[in-house]
Amino acid sequence: MSTPPKPEQPRIHKVFAPELRSKTADAGPAESNDMPFAPAPEDDGFGSLNLTGEKGSGQTGEAAPEPKAKGDLATELAAIEAEGLTARQLRMARRIAFKQGIEAASDFEAVLLLRRKGINPFQRRGMLSVVENLPNDHALVAQTGKRDLTEVPANPPRNLPLAEVDQEAQRAYAIMQMQRDIARRRRHNLALLMSRLFFFILLPTIFAGYYYCVLATPLYATKSEFLVQQAEAPGGGASLSSLFRGTQFATSQDAITVQSFLQSRDAMMQLDKQEGFKAHFSQSFIDPLQRLDPNATNEAAYKLYRRNVTVSYDPTEGIIRMEVVAADPATSERFARALLKFAEHQVDQLTQRVREDQMKGARESYADAETKVQAAQKQVSDLQEKLGVLDPKIEAGVAMNEISALEGFLRQKRLELQQLLDNAKPNKARVDGAQGDIARLQQQVDQLRASLTENNGKTASLAQVTGQMQIAQTELQTRQMMLGQSLQQLETARIEANRQVRYLTLGVVPVAPDEPTYPRKFENTALAFLIFAGIYLMLSLTASILREQVTS
């Protein structure tokens, strides 16, 4: 940044004349205290000087009258000091004396010497006419080093004609010389600028255009577009959970992952292994800037791969765009199709682990439930074989039916016995027979009841058998129910695993171009011109700023 110059403030000093101070002091105490330098009513503030040029006032408009006798220098200086000149007038007189080459020890002496030479330093016309007499005076000062005041006439001629014609001609000649010098400098600066522009901008642009138009190998680009989609669950379009699950295009993470994979070294190495990427770009007809060394490293091949394989992702539409560049159209299309296969395999691998984990857990749960059902079924069979009871409920029902029938016969026999006993002379044989039948029926009922609840040492009671069978059958039913739930979970996991499947959908199929896509001659040349111009502009601005900072 440049700092604007600040003009120096003029220093104004007031000069007080001693005689004028004494005069004002004699005028009165009020005037000496309030306005010590106030002039008299008939005074104009410049003493005896007549600056208006009027006659009859006792003062001339061009110069103060010379004293008839020069007398002492101190007396003349005291007379000038008594005139009450201002500091500005004294500085003006000192400046004019310096221009005239007059050496003066003080401002008052400069006024005195100028008046002796016939120059009034306080008159405008006199100030402008001072320049007319400069050549001789300067020559004298240059020769002697000082001005001889004795040769200056006391009363020089006044109102002499000025050599204005010669000065105007000299001024016009000087102006013409300055204009010619400015024009020459401008031509010189313009020539330097054009040479710099030629060497730093135009010449590199010409080289770049020659390379793009003549030397660069034509390249063919194959473009393709595809989507990463997710399978829909059957019948889930109208469910409430589908509102929060998102659409089938909500696979931005998978799409970004596929984009990163296509731009990775892994994809480049697979393409080189299957399609010969390095060998294709190592052919001799490719220009040196784009040719790959036959023994190039994977890093060099990867840099070339990043330049020739461009993959972009549009998050608003979920579309992945891929452009593959090669030296011939068929190879470009082959590379594009191979990369699409790699991407599809990568998409399938993204959810393979999730699907396997889901199905693995469901399968293990179903297998465990099935094993436990088989164990429970075997336990029921073993109990049936061990206890000799097919179904405890049926056995208990048969026993209870027998007990009911025997109790019916027992009640009937008791009624018959009571009927016999109601006779006055009952038949003893019949009474004894009825009592025997009752005793036998009662014993049979007691045995049947005992078989239901009591263990005889060899076989378990029907109650124990029923309890064990009920436990085994309950366990079997529970395991069967769990087996059904495991089967349902397995089916749900299978459906969810199928829904987690990702697959590629081609929107634009790779098609080999019939004309070269690169290089774009005009666009690349214009871009090179803009780049070189920007670099030159930045460097020139930096250099100018540094130069200004150094010189300031």
QUIDAZI-V518903 format. One record per backbone hydrogen bond with DSSP energy under -0.5 kcal/mol. CO is the residue of the C=O (numbers start at 0). NH is the residue of the N-H. If there is no record, write none. Layout:
BEGIN
co->CO nh->NH
co->CO nh->NH
END
This chain:
BEGIN
co->1 nh->3
co->4 nh->6
co->9 nh->11
co->10 nh->12
co->13 nh->15
co->14 nh->16
co->16 nh->20
co->17 nh->21
co->18 nh->22
co->19 nh->23
co->20 nh->24
co->21 nh->25
co->22 nh->26
co->23 nh->27
co->27 nh->31
co->28 nh->32
co->29 nh->33
co->30 nh->34
co->34 nh->37
co->39 nh->42
co->45 nh->48
co->48 nh->50
co->59 nh->49
co->71 nh->75
co->72 nh->76
co->73 nh->77
co->74 nh->78
co->75 nh->79
co->76 nh->80
co->77 nh->81
co->79 nh->82
co->80 nh->83
co->85 nh->89
co->86 nh->90
co->87 nh->91
co->88 nh->92
co->89 nh->93
co->90 nh->94
co->91 nh->95
co->92 nh->96
co->93 nh->97
co->94 nh->98
co->95 nh->99
co->96 nh->100
co->96 nh->101
co->97 nh->100
co->101 nh->103
co->105 nh->109
co->106 nh->110
co->107 nh->111
co->108 nh->112
co->109 nh->113
co->110 nh->114
co->111 nh->115
co->112 nh->116
co->113 nh->117
co->113 nh->118
co->114 nh->117
co->117 nh->119
co->118 nh->120
co->119 nh->122
co->122 nh->126
co->123 nh->127
co->124 nh->128
co->125 nh->129
co->126 nh->129
co->127 nh->130
co->128 nh->131
co->128 nh->132
co->129 nh->132
co->130 nh->133
co->132 nh->136
co->133 nh->137
co->134 nh->138
co->135 nh->139
co->136 nh->140
co->137 nh->141
co->138 nh->142
co->139 nh->143
co->140 nh->144
co->146 nh->148
co->147 nh->150
co->148 nh->151
co->150 nh->152
co->153 nh->155
co->161 nh->163
co->162 nh->166
co->163 nh->167
co->164 nh->168
co->165 nh->169
co->166 nh->170
co->167 nh->171
co->168 nh->172
co->169 nh->173
co->170 nh->174
co->171 nh->175
co->172 nh->176
co->173 nh->177
co->174 nh->178
co->175 nh->179
co->176 nh->180
co->177 nh->181
co->178 nh->182
co->179 nh->183
co->180 nh->184
co->181 nh->185
co->182 nh->186
co->183 nh->187
co->184 nh->188
co->185 nh->189
co->186 nh->190
co->187 nh->191
co->188 nh->192
co->189 nh->193
co->190 nh->194
co->191 nh->195
co->192 nh->196
co->193 nh->197
co->194 nh->198
co->195 nh->199
co->196 nh->200
co->196 nh->201
co->197 nh->202
co->200 nh->204
co->201 nh->205
co->202 nh->206
co->203 nh->207
co->204 nh->208
co->205 nh->209
co->206 nh->210
co->207 nh->211
co->208 nh->212
co->209 nh->213
co->209 nh->214
co->210 nh->215
co->218 nh->516
co->218 nh->517
co->219 nh->325
co->220 nh->222
co->221 nh->323
co->222 nh->510
co->223 nh->321
co->224 nh->506
co->224 nh->507
co->225 nh->319
co->226 nh->228
co->226 nh->504
co->228 nh->502
co->232 nh->235
co->239 nh->242
co->239 nh->243
co->240 nh->243
co->240 nh->244
co->241 nh->245
co->246 nh->249
co->247 nh->229
co->248 nh->250
co->250 nh->254
co->251 nh->255
co->252 nh->256
co->253 nh->257
co->254 nh->258
co->255 nh->259
co->256 nh->260
co->257 nh->261
co->258 nh->262
co->260 nh->263
co->260 nh->266
co->263 nh->267
co->264 nh->268
co->265 nh->269
co->266 nh->270
co->267 nh->271
co->268 nh->272
co->269 nh->273
co->270 nh->274
co->270 nh->275
co->271 nh->275
co->275 nh->279
co->276 nh->280
co->277 nh->281
co->278 nh->281
co->279 nh->282
co->280 nh->291
co->282 nh->285
co->286 nh->289
co->286 nh->290
co->292 nh->295
co->296 nh->300
co->297 nh->301
co->298 nh->302
co->299 nh->303
co->300 nh->304
co->301 nh->305
co->302 nh->306
co->303 nh->307
co->304 nh->308
co->307 nh->309
co->307 nh->324
co->309 nh->322
co->311 nh->320
co->312 nh->314
co->313 nh->317
co->313 nh->318
co->317 nh->227
co->318 nh->313
co->318 nh->320
co->319 nh->225
co->320 nh->311
co->321 nh->223
co->322 nh->309
co->323 nh->221
co->325 nh->219
co->327 nh->331
co->328 nh->332
co->329 nh->333
co->330 nh->334
co->331 nh->335
co->332 nh->336
co->333 nh->337
co->334 nh->338
co->335 nh->339
co->336 nh->340
co->337 nh->341
co->338 nh->342
co->339 nh->343
co->340 nh->344
co->341 nh->345
co->342 nh->346
co->343 nh->347
co->344 nh->348
co->345 nh->349
co->346 nh->349
co->346 nh->350
co->348 nh->352
co->350 nh->354
co->351 nh->355
co->352 nh->356
co->353 nh->357
co->354 nh->358
co->355 nh->359
co->356 nh->360
co->357 nh->361
co->358 nh->362
co->359 nh->363
co->360 nh->364
co->361 nh->365
co->362 nh->366
co->363 nh->367
co->364 nh->368
co->365 nh->369
co->366 nh->370
co->367 nh->371
co->368 nh->372
co->369 nh->373
co->370 nh->374
co->371 nh->375
co->372 nh->376
co->373 nh->377
co->374 nh->378
co->375 nh->379
co->376 nh->380
co->377 nh->381
co->378 nh->382
co->379 nh->383
co->380 nh->384
co->381 nh->385
co->382 nh->386
co->383 nh->387
co->383 nh->388
co->387 nh->389
co->390 nh->394
co->391 nh->395
co->392 nh->396
co->393 nh->397
co->394 nh->398
co->395 nh->399
co->396 nh->400
co->397 nh->401
co->398 nh->402
co->399 nh->403
co->400 nh->404
co->401 nh->405
co->402 nh->406
co->403 nh->407
co->404 nh->408
co->405 nh->409
co->406 nh->410
co->407 nh->411
co->408 nh->412
co->409 nh->413
co->410 nh->414
co->411 nh->415
co->412 nh->416
co->413 nh->417
co->414 nh->418
co->415 nh->419
co->416 nh->420
co->417 nh->421
co->419 nh->422
co->422 nh->425
co->425 nh->427
co->426 nh->430
co->427 nh->431
co->428 nh->432
co->429 nh->433
co->430 nh->434
co->431 nh->435
co->432 nh->436
co->433 nh->437
co->434 nh->438
co->435 nh->439
co->436 nh->440
co->437 nh->441
co->438 nh->442
co->439 nh->443
co->440 nh->444
co->441 nh->445
co->442 nh->446
co->443 nh->447
co->444 nh->448
co->445 nh->449
co->446 nh->450
co->447 nh->451
co->448 nh->452
co->449 nh->453
co->450 nh->461
co->451 nh->462
co->458 nh->455
co->460 nh->464
co->461 nh->465
co->462 nh->466
co->463 nh->467
co->464 nh->468
co->465 nh->469
co->466 nh->470
co->467 nh->471
co->468 nh->472
co->469 nh->473
co->470 nh->474
co->471 nh->475
co->472 nh->476
co->473 nh->477
co->474 nh->478
co->475 nh->479
co->476 nh->480
co->477 nh->481
co->478 nh->482
co->479 nh->483
co->480 nh->484
co->481 nh->485
co->482 nh->486
co->483 nh->487
co->484 nh->488
co->485 nh->489
co->486 nh->490
co->487 nh->491
co->488 nh->492
co->489 nh->493
co->490 nh->494
co->491 nh->495
co->492 nh->496
co->493 nh->497
co->494 nh->498
co->495 nh->499
co->497 nh->500
co->500 nh->230
co->502 nh->228
co->504 nh->226
co->507 nh->224
co->517 nh->218
co->518 nh->520
co->519 nh->523
co->520 nh->524
co->521 nh->525
co->522 nh->526
co->523 nh->527
co->524 nh->528
co->525 nh->529
co->526 nh->530
co->527 nh->531
co->528 nh->532
co->529 nh->533
co->530 nh->534
co->531 nh->535
co->532 nh->536
co->533 nh->537
co->534 nh->538
co->535 nh->539
co->536 nh->540
co->537 nh->541
co->538 nh->542
co->539 nh->543
co->540 nh->544
co->541 nh->545
co->542 nh->546
co->543 nh->547
co->544 nh->548
co->545 nh->549
co->546 nh->550
co->547 nh->551
END
